[in-house]
């Protein structure tokens, strides 16, 4: 099964970006406006996904978890697109990063 994917710089403005990393990774640094929903809790929290038919852009640290989540979501009626390269590629593309802590944001 082909998994649709885009590079971080190709995520459209205003897209629903779903970050599936764990809490500590999210706290260190994440994309502004992203929704946090760890892959490990996805099944228990499907009700937190948007109910409209908008595409979901799925991102993790390097691309492994996001590919798995994208594949699962697409197989279960969602329209999901993997953000290839994850947050590492996000930083390489020079895209903005924010954190929930006091220090400079970084990718963990």
RAGIPE-V308386 format. One record per pair of residues at least 12 apart in sequence whose C-alpha atoms are under 6 Angstrom apart, sorted by sequence separation. I is the first residue (numbers start at 0). J is the second residue. If there is no record, write none. Layout:
I;J
I;J
//
This chain:
69;81
66;81
17;33
18;34
21;37
65;81
16;33
17;34
18;35
19;36
20;37
19;37
19;38
62;83
62;84
56;79
61;84
62;85
54;78
55;79
56;80
57;81
58;82
61;85
54;79
56;81
57;82
60;85
59;85
60;86
61;87
58;85
17;56
20;59
15;55
16;56
17;57
18;58
19;59
18;59
30;96
29;96
28;96
29;97
28;97
28;98
27;98
26;98
26;99
7;82
4;80
6;82
28;104
3;80
4;81
5;82
6;83
27;104
28;105
4;82
5;83
27;105
28;106
7;89
24;107
//
